[in-house]
């Protein structure tokens, strides 16, 4: 009986700690490199360390590249550091901090509306276009004074950069410091993200909390590691456990979302990220925050790992299935520890 139990336990331990099939994963990345733009950096993080990495072309895991909409995960996390300190609430109205929004009858928009693309403000513009504004204040004042309300706030998802810029400007007002400085102090430095910045010389040094970050695969894996560890990284608490839970909480179901980016169609929305998988009973298991820049950060709470892909590719039709296939290959090697 004891012998059988020993065999069973050994088998379970083997499955749980199975070695990643790095040869197959490398072969897949090599085969698909043209579709990823030839230059790519891939990091797989698990159990407190980098389990696997792949570097092709001109990129390595420390190369700094545009990460587009993946920036939103960082911005949402930054805002929650102030929520956990009681300095703001997600349901605060922006007019409370930005009087110009009250002046133009938009003060009822909440910070939660901003982080869930529910401001109702009509905007146009292309991702990665150079900003015509010299400051976040100028951009946000333009949203308040010159842009129309298309739908009532909170009633219809309309993907845009406006909400994250408004939320970023609120942080500037309550702290009297610039958004990029706040991000450095509260997210980037505590997480050792040495190759991450929201200051972008290619775009007139304009700060864009929605799509304006430049980062690396190694840096983003540190951010994801913090989320996997319930807000702690290298024994430093960046977010508390409640804030991580809020960051990963369901905000909108896919059925209620119209006009989502193609890479996220069919996914439920969290704060700054999308719910990639759930258990069928409402419990989210995996998240992603994909970008048209080709950056895909993914965390899997059930298997307790993270991976990040960074590329140089700018695409209007990112190959979503390629990233999902990579995740499936990783999943085959790591035993889930939840239901």
VOPAGU-2260 file (C-alpha; in pm, 1 decimal, decimal comma):
REM VOPAGU-2260
SITE   aa  ch    i         X         Y         Z
SITE  UNK   A    0       0,0       0,0       0,0
SITE  UNK   A    1     279,1     238,8      96,6
SITE  UNK   A    2     469,2     143,1    -218,5
SITE  UNK   A    3     168,3     221,2    -437,6
SITE  UNK   A    4     116,8     553,1    -259,7
SITE  UNK   A    5     482,4     640,4    -316,5
SITE  UNK   A    6     451,4     564,8    -687,8
SITE  UNK   A    7     133,3     773,8    -710,0
SITE  UNK   A    8     294,0    1070,5    -533,7
SITE  UNK   A    9     603,9    1045,0    -748,4
SITE  UNK   A   10     391,4    1035,4   -1063,0
SITE  UNK   A   11     195,7    1342,5    -956,8
SITE  UNK   A   12     518,4    1527,3    -873,1
SITE  UNK   A   13     663,1    1435,5   -1212,7
SITE  UNK   A   14     355,8    1562,3   -1396,2
SITE  UNK   A   15     344,1    1878,2   -1186,7
SITE  UNK   A   16     710,7    1956,1   -1250,5
SITE  UNK   A   17     735,6    1825,3   -1605,3
SITE  UNK   A   18    1014,3    1973,3   -1812,0
SITE  UNK   A   19     906,8    2214,6   -2079,5
SITE  UNK   A   20     948,4    2081,6   -2431,2
SITE  UNK   A   21    1177,8    2366,8   -2528,4
SITE  UNK   A   22    1281,2    2199,3   -2853,2
SITE  UNK   A   23     925,9    2198,5   -2986,4
SITE  UNK   A   24     863,7    2552,3   -2862,8
SITE  UNK   A   25    1182,4    2677,4   -3027,6
SITE  UNK   A   26    1094,5    2498,2   -3349,6
SITE  UNK   A   27     750,7    2662,0   -3352,1
SITE  UNK   A   28     897,5    3008,6   -3297,9
SITE  UNK   A   29    1151,9    2952,6   -3573,4
SITE  UNK   A   30     882,4    2828,2   -3812,4
SITE  UNK   A   31     653,6    3123,9   -3746,4
SITE  UNK   A   32     914,1    3399,4   -3716,3
SITE  UNK   A   33     814,8    3563,4   -4045,0
SITE  UNK   A   34     458,6    3602,0   -3918,4
SITE  UNK   A   35     591,8    3761,7   -3602,2
SITE  UNK   A   36     802,3    4004,1   -3804,1
SITE  UNK   A   37    1132,0    3805,4   -3787,4
SITE  UNK   A   38    1252,5    3999,3   -3481,0
SITE  UNK   A   39    1113,6    3867,1   -3153,9
SITE  UNK   A   40    1189,9    3814,2   -2786,9
SITE  UNK   A   41    1001,2    3553,3   -2583,4
SITE  UNK   A   42    1020,7    3490,7   -2208,3
SITE  UNK   A   43     848,5    3219,8   -2004,6
SITE  UNK   A   44     846,3    3280,7   -1629,7
SITE  UNK   A   45     750,7    3029,0   -1361,4
SITE  UNK   A   46     833,2    2956,3    -998,2
SITE  UNK   A   47    1032,0    3273,9    -947,1
SITE  UNK   A   48    1262,2    3242,8   -1245,5
SITE  UNK   A   49    1288,2    3255,3   -1622,3
SITE  UNK   A   50    1210,0    2900,9   -1735,0
SITE  UNK   A   51    1278,0    2960,0   -2105,0
SITE  UNK   A   52    1368,9    3242,6   -2340,9
SITE  UNK   A   53    1399,4    3282,4   -2716,5
SITE  UNK   A   54    1561,8    3568,6   -2906,7
SITE  UNK   A   55    1546,2    3605,3   -3284,1
SITE  UNK   A   56    1667,1    3873,8   -3522,5
SITE  UNK   A   57    1754,6    4210,2   -3374,8
SITE  UNK   A   58    1571,4    4164,9   -3046,0
SITE  UNK   A   59    1671,8    4020,3   -2711,6
SITE  UNK   A   60    1468,7    3999,5   -2392,2
SITE  UNK   A   61    1603,6    4337,8   -2275,8
SITE  UNK   A   62    1534,4    4520,2   -2604,0
SITE  UNK   A   63    1305,2    4819,4   -2558,3
SITE  UNK   A   64    1014,1    4832,2   -2801,7
SITE  UNK   A   65     672,6    4991,7   -2828,5
SITE  UNK   A   66     420,6    4779,3   -2641,0
SITE  UNK   A   67     106,7    4963,4   -2752,8
SITE  UNK   A   68    -213,6    4872,1   -2569,5
SITE  UNK   A   69     -22,7    4649,5   -2326,6
SITE  UNK   A   70      55,9    4986,5   -2161,9
SITE  UNK   A   71    -296,9    4986,6   -2021,0
SITE  UNK   A   72    -220,6    4706,7   -1775,3
SITE  UNK   A   73      59,1    4918,6   -1626,1
SITE  UNK   A   74    -157,4    5230,2   -1609,9
SITE  UNK   A   75    -443,8    5047,5   -1439,2
SITE  UNK   A   76    -200,0    4903,3   -1183,4
SITE  UNK   A   77     -57,0    5249,6   -1113,1
SITE  UNK   A   78    -401,4    5394,0   -1051,1
SITE  UNK   A   79    -482,6    5110,5    -810,1
SITE  UNK   A   80    -182,7    5199,3    -593,9
SITE  UNK   A   81    -369,8    5520,2    -512,9
SITE  UNK   A   82    -699,9    5339,1    -466,7
SITE  UNK   A   83    -545,6    5107,7    -207,4
SITE  UNK   A   84    -416,7    5411,3     -17,9
SITE  UNK   A   85    -767,3    5560,0     -10,0
SITE  UNK   A   86    -665,3    5866,4    -212,2
SITE  UNK   A   87    -911,7    5795,8    -493,0
SITE  UNK   A   88   -1188,6    5551,5    -578,8
SITE  UNK   A   89   -1260,7    5384,5    -910,3
SITE  UNK   A   90   -1610,1    5526,7    -887,4
SITE  UNK   A   91   -1499,5    5886,3    -830,2
SITE  UNK   A   92   -1624,2    6126,3   -1096,8
SITE  UNK   A   93   -1348,9    6291,1   -1298,6
SITE  UNK   A   94   -1513,5    6630,6   -1257,4
SITE  UNK   A   95   -1411,9    6609,2    -891,9
SITE  UNK   A   96   -1048,3    6645,5    -999,9
SITE  UNK   A   97   -1075,9    6805,9   -1344,7
SITE  UNK   A   98   -1325,4    7098,2   -1325,7
SITE  UNK   A   99   -1310,3    7148,4   -1703,0
SITE  UNK   A  100   -1514,0    6828,9   -1738,7
SITE  UNK   A  101   -1792,6    6975,9   -1524,9
SITE  UNK   A  102   -1779,3    7293,4   -1733,7
SITE  UNK   A  103   -1850,5    7093,6   -2048,6
SITE  UNK   A  104   -2105,0    6859,2   -1886,9
SITE  UNK   A  105   -1876,2    6555,5   -1881,4
SITE  UNK   A  106   -1791,4    6554,6   -1512,0
SITE  UNK   A  107   -2010,2    6248,7   -1446,5
SITE  UNK   A  108   -1755,8    6016,2   -1614,3
SITE  UNK   A  109   -1591,3    5796,3   -1350,8
SITE  UNK   A  110   -1240,6    5656,5   -1330,5
SITE  UNK   A  111   -1388,1    5309,7   -1379,2
SITE  UNK   A  112   -1547,8    5430,8   -1702,9
SITE  UNK   A  113   -1204,5    5555,0   -1807,1
SITE  UNK   A  114   -1035,0    5219,0   -1751,1
SITE  UNK   A  115   -1309,5    5020,0   -1924,1
SITE  UNK   A  116   -1350,0    5228,4   -2242,9
SITE  UNK   A  117   -1690,6    5351,4   -2129,1
SITE  UNK   A  118   -1643,2    5729,0   -2120,2
SITE  UNK   A  119   -1887,5    5781,6   -2407,6
SITE  UNK   A  120   -1656,0    6046,3   -2557,3
SITE  UNK   A  121   -1640,1    6040,5   -2936,9
SITE  UNK   A  122   -1280,3    6017,9   -3051,6
SITE  UNK   A  123   -1096,3    5948,7   -3371,5
SITE  UNK   A  124    -733,6    5872,2   -3435,3
SITE  UNK   A  125    -493,2    5600,2   -3529,5
SITE  UNK   A  126    -284,8    5395,9   -3291,6
SITE  UNK   A  127      79,2    5513,4   -3273,9
SITE  UNK   A  128      16,2    5841,3   -3455,5
SITE  UNK   A  129     228,8    6130,0   -3333,8
SITE  UNK   A  130      52,5    6331,9   -3069,7
SITE  UNK   A  131     -30,8    6690,1   -3154,4
SITE  UNK   A  132     -33,5    6772,2   -2783,8
SITE  UNK   A  133     267,9    6876,4   -2579,9
SITE  UNK   A  134     127,2    6752,6   -2251,9
SITE  UNK   A  135    -127,2    6513,2   -2107,4
SITE  UNK   A  136    -310,6    6816,9   -1970,7
SITE  UNK   A  137    -354,6    6963,4   -2319,8
SITE  UNK   A  138    -480,5    6632,5   -2456,9
SITE  UNK   A  139    -731,0    6577,2   -2177,1
SITE  UNK   A  140    -858,0    6935,9   -2191,5
SITE  UNK   A  141    -922,8    6878,5   -2561,2
SITE  UNK   A  142   -1135,9    6572,7   -2478,2
SITE  UNK   A  143   -1334,0    6781,4   -2231,0
SITE  UNK   A  144   -1385,0    7094,0   -2439,3
SITE  UNK   A  145   -1389,7    6979,6   -2803,4
SITE  UNK   A  146   -1509,0    6619,9   -2818,1
SITE  UNK   A  147   -1877,4    6530,5   -2814,5
SITE  UNK   A  148   -2045,7    6275,2   -2592,0
SITE  UNK   A  149   -2151,6    5995,4   -2825,7
SITE  UNK   A  150   -2317,2    5769,4   -2567,1
SITE  UNK   A  151   -2389,2    5802,2   -2196,8
SITE  UNK   A  152   -2091,9    5703,8   -1983,4
SITE  UNK   A  153   -2107,5    5344,8   -1867,7
SITE  UNK   A  154   -2360,1    5234,3   -2128,2
SITE  UNK   A  155   -2148,5    5133,4   -2426,5
SITE  UNK   A  156   -1793,8    5005,9   -2475,0
SITE  UNK   A  157   -1605,0    5212,7   -2732,2
SITE  UNK   A  158   -1236,1    5137,1   -2752,3
SITE  UNK   A  159   -1024,3    5453,9   -2740,5
SITE  UNK   A  160    -719,8    5608,1   -2576,5
SITE  UNK   A  161    -924,4    5883,3   -2413,0
SITE  UNK   A  162   -1015,1    5711,0   -2088,1
SITE  UNK   A  163    -663,1    5611,1   -1992,1
SITE  UNK   A  164    -534,2    5959,8   -2068,9
SITE  UNK   A  165    -805,1    6110,2   -1848,3
SITE  UNK   A  166    -722,4    5869,4   -1565,2
SITE  UNK   A  167    -352,7    5951,0   -1601,9
SITE  UNK   A  168    -424,6    6322,2   -1584,2
SITE  UNK   A  169    -629,2    6274,3   -1265,5
SITE  UNK   A  170    -322,1    6115,5   -1105,7
SITE  UNK   A  171    -113,2    6414,7   -1211,5
SITE  UNK   A  172    -360,3    6653,9   -1050,4
SITE  UNK   A  173    -390,9    6474,3    -715,9
SITE  UNK   A  174     -14,1    6427,2    -682,0
SITE  UNK   A  175     111,6    6742,6    -856,8
SITE  UNK   A  176     366,5    6523,8   -1039,5
SITE  UNK   A  177     392,7    6403,1   -1397,3
SITE  UNK   A  178     245,9    6070,3   -1502,4
SITE  UNK   A  179     578,0    5926,0   -1616,2
SITE  UNK   A  180     739,8    6016,7   -1284,6
SITE  UNK   A  181     457,3    5847,1   -1092,9
SITE  UNK   A  182     493,5    5536,6   -1306,6
SITE  UNK   A  183     867,8    5530,7   -1240,8
SITE  UNK   A  184     823,5    5567,4    -865,3
SITE  UNK   A  185     541,4    5319,7    -810,5
SITE  UNK   A  186     565,1    5053,7   -1080,8
SITE  UNK   A  187     883,7    5066,3   -1289,1
SITE  UNK   A  188    1151,8    5102,9   -1019,6
SITE  UNK   A  189     998,4    4866,9    -760,4
SITE  UNK   A  190     971,5    4600,8   -1031,6
SITE  UNK   A  191    1323,8    4653,7   -1165,9
SITE  UNK   A  192    1186,3    4743,7   -1510,1
SITE  UNK   A  193    1501,0    4925,6   -1623,5
SITE  UNK   A  194    1404,2    4931,6   -1991,4
SITE  UNK   A  195    1051,9    5066,6   -1947,0
SITE  UNK   A  196     935,9    5425,2   -1997,6
SITE  UNK   A  197     630,1    5623,7   -2100,0
SITE  UNK   A  198     847,4    5903,3   -2241,2
SITE  UNK   A  199     875,6    5852,4   -2616,0
SITE  UNK   A  200    1104,4    6068,8   -2829,1
SITE  UNK   A  201     951,3    5929,5   -3148,1
SITE  UNK   A  202     615,9    6083,3   -3054,1
SITE  UNK   A  203     712,2    6437,4   -2950,8
SITE  UNK   A  204     783,0    6321,5   -2594,5
SITE  UNK   A  205     405,9    6310,1   -2544,4
SITE  UNK   A  206     284,7    6092,8   -2256,6
SITE  UNK   A  207      24,2    5837,2   -2358,4
SITE  UNK   A  208    -102,4    5619,5   -2067,7
SITE  UNK   A  209    -301,3    5404,6   -2311,4
SITE  UNK   A  210     -52,2    5297,5   -2578,6
SITE  UNK   A  211     264,5    5499,3   -2518,0
SITE  UNK   A  212     492,4    5272,8   -2315,0
SITE  UNK   A  213     815,8    5123,2   -2438,3
SITE  UNK   A  214     930,0    4812,2   -2257,0
SITE  UNK   A  215    1101,1    4476,0   -2293,3
SITE  UNK   A  216    1006,2    4110,6   -2257,0
SITE  UNK   A  217    1217,5    4082,3   -1941,1
SITE  UNK   A  218    1059,2    4390,8   -1782,4
SITE  UNK   A  219     704,1    4284,3   -1859,3
SITE  UNK   A  220     771,2    3940,7   -1714,2
SITE  UNK   A  221     861,0    4116,3   -1385,9
SITE  UNK   A  222     524,0    4291,7   -1389,2
SITE  UNK   A  223     343,2    3964,2   -1452,7
SITE  UNK   A  224     546,5    3789,4   -1185,0
SITE  UNK   A  225     421,9    4050,2    -937,4
SITE  UNK   A  226      61,7    3971,5   -1031,1
SITE  UNK   A  227     121,0    3596,4    -996,7
SITE  UNK   A  228     267,5    3660,8    -652,2
SITE  UNK   A  229     -39,7    3857,4    -538,6
SITE  UNK   A  230     125,1    4198,0    -563,7
SITE  UNK   A  231     474,9    4122,8    -433,5
SITE  UNK   A  232     803,3    4122,6    -626,0
SITE  UNK   A  233    1142,7    4049,4    -471,1
SITE  UNK   A  234     989,7    4089,2    -125,9
SITE  UNK   A  235     851,6    4434,3    -216,9
SITE  UNK   A  236     477,6    4488,1    -206,9
SITE  UNK   A  237     379,0    4688,8    -514,7
SITE  UNK   A  238       5,6    4617,2    -496,1
SITE  UNK   A  239    -179,1    4461,3    -207,2
SITE  UNK   A  240    -370,1    4138,6    -262,3
SITE  UNK   A  241    -705,4    4319,2    -279,8
SITE  UNK   A  242    -573,9    4552,0    -550,8
SITE  UNK   A  243    -450,8    4258,9    -759,2
SITE  UNK   A  244    -794,9    4101,3    -724,7
SITE  UNK   A  245    -954,6    4428,3    -839,4
SITE  UNK   A  246    -713,3    4461,4   -1131,3
SITE  UNK   A  247    -809,3    4111,7   -1248,2
SITE  UNK   A  248   -1181,0    4141,5   -1176,2
SITE  UNK   A  249   -1448,8    4109,8   -1443,3
SITE  UNK   A  250   -1565,4    4450,6   -1567,7
SITE  UNK   A  251   -1765,3    4365,2   -1879,3
SITE  UNK   A  252   -1875,0    4043,6   -2045,9
SITE  UNK   A  253   -1792,7    3983,3   -2409,6
SITE  UNK   A  254   -2159,8    3983,0   -2511,8
SITE  UNK   A  255   -2192,7    4345,6   -2399,3
SITE  UNK   A  256   -1876,2    4464,0   -2575,2
SITE  UNK   A  257   -1903,1    4611,5   -2922,6
SITE  UNK   A  258   -1615,2    4735,7   -3132,3
SITE  UNK   A  259   -1337,4    4556,6   -2945,0
SITE  UNK   A  260    -998,2    4520,3   -3114,9
SITE  UNK   A  261    -990,5    4206,7   -3328,6
SITE  UNK   A  262    -726,7    4043,5   -3107,9
SITE  UNK   A  263    -965,3    4058,9   -2810,4
SITE  UNK   A  264   -1298,2    3975,3   -2973,0
SITE  UNK   A  265   -1497,7    3730,4   -2763,2
SITE  UNK   A  266   -1305,1    3796,4   -2441,1
SITE  UNK   A  267   -1441,1    3940,7   -2118,5
SITE  UNK   A  268   -1282,9    4263,3   -1996,7
SITE  UNK   A  269   -1085,1    4321,6   -1675,8
SITE  UNK   A  270    -890,5    4639,9   -1586,8
SITE  UNK   A  271    -617,9    4694,4   -1844,8
SITE  UNK   A  272    -641,1    4334,0   -1960,3
SITE  UNK   A  273    -873,1    4075,1   -2109,7
SITE  UNK   A  274    -981,6    3742,6   -1964,0
SITE  UNK   A  275    -831,3    3481,3   -2191,6
SITE  UNK   A  276    -972,8    3171,7   -2020,3
SITE  UNK   A  277   -1215,9    3086,8   -1742,2
SITE  UNK   A  278   -1339,9    2766,7   -1582,0
SITE  UNK   A  279   -1689,7    2794,3   -1727,4
SITE  UNK   A  280   -1831,1    2895,3   -1390,9
SITE  UNK   A  281   -1716,8    3256,9   -1389,0
SITE  UNK   A  282   -1370,4    3210,7   -1239,0
SITE  UNK   A  283   -1100,3    3365,2   -1458,4
SITE  UNK   A  284    -790,5    3153,1   -1511,5
SITE  UNK   A  285    -576,8    3342,8   -1764,8
SITE  UNK   A  286    -536,5    3702,0   -1882,3
SITE  UNK   A  287    -374,1    3892,1   -2166,2
SITE  UNK   A  288    -325,3    4251,5   -2276,4
SITE  UNK   A  289    -238,4    4225,8   -2647,1
SITE  UNK   A  290    -110,3    4504,2   -2867,7
SITE  UNK   A  291    -108,6    4589,4   -3236,5
SITE  UNK   A  292     264,5    4635,0   -3184,6
SITE  UNK   A  293     292,3    4257,6   -3155,2
SITE  UNK   A  294     342,6    4250,2   -2777,0
SITE  UNK   A  295     146,7    3981,4   -2592,2
SITE  UNK   A  296     183,9    3942,3   -2213,6
SITE  UNK   A  297      -7,7    3646,1   -2069,3
SITE  UNK   A  298     -53,9    3514,7   -1714,8
SITE  UNK   A  299    -206,5    3178,1   -1630,4
SITE  UNK   A  300    -322,0    3167,8   -1268,4
SITE  UNK   A  301    -416,5    2801,8   -1289,9
SITE  UNK   A  302     -68,9    2689,0   -1396,2
SITE  UNK   A  303     108,0    2977,6   -1222,0
SITE  UNK   A  304     319,1    3096,4   -1513,9
SITE  UNK   A  305     358,4    3401,5   -1734,1
SITE  UNK   A  306     493,2    3454,2   -2078,6
SITE  UNK   A  307     567,5    3761,7   -2285,2
SITE  UNK   A  308     622,9    3801,7   -2657,2
SITE  UNK   A  309     769,2    4128,8   -2787,3
SITE  UNK   A  310     820,3    4193,9   -3159,5
SITE  UNK   A  311     902,0    4483,0   -3389,9
SITE  UNK   A  312     597,6    4410,8   -3603,1
SITE  UNK   A  313     324,7    4671,4   -3641,1
SITE  UNK   A  314      14,8    4502,5   -3773,7
SITE  UNK   A  315    -352,2    4587,7   -3813,0
SITE  UNK   A  316    -429,5    4217,2   -3792,7
SITE  UNK   A  317    -208,1    4055,0   -3527,7
SITE  UNK   A  318    -189,5    3674,9   -3557,6
SITE  UNK   A  319    -388,5    3596,2   -3244,5
SITE  UNK   A  320    -398,9    3221,9   -3308,1
SITE  UNK   A  321     -20,4    3204,7   -3319,9
SITE  UNK   A  322       1,4    3332,4   -2962,2
SITE  UNK   A  323    -275,6    3100,4   -2847,6
SITE  UNK   A  324     -94,8    2804,6   -3007,3
SITE  UNK   A  325     217,8    2895,3   -2812,4
SITE  UNK   A  326      16,4    2902,3   -2492,5
SITE  UNK   A  327    -131,2    2561,5   -2571,9
SITE  UNK   A  328     219,3    2420,5   -2616,2
SITE  UNK   A  329     323,3    2555,6   -2276,0
SITE  UNK   A  330       1,9    2430,0   -2113,8
SITE  UNK   A  331      72,9    2076,3   -2230,3
SITE  UNK   A  332     385,5    2071,3   -2013,5
SITE  UNK   A  333     253,0    2231,3   -1695,1
SITE  UNK   A  334      -5,6    2060,4   -1479,8
SITE  UNK   A  335    -292,4    2290,0   -1372,4
SITE  UNK   A  336    -342,5    2333,6    -998,2
SITE  UNK   A  337    -699,4    2458,0    -999,0
SITE  UNK   A  338   -1038,6    2359,0   -1133,2
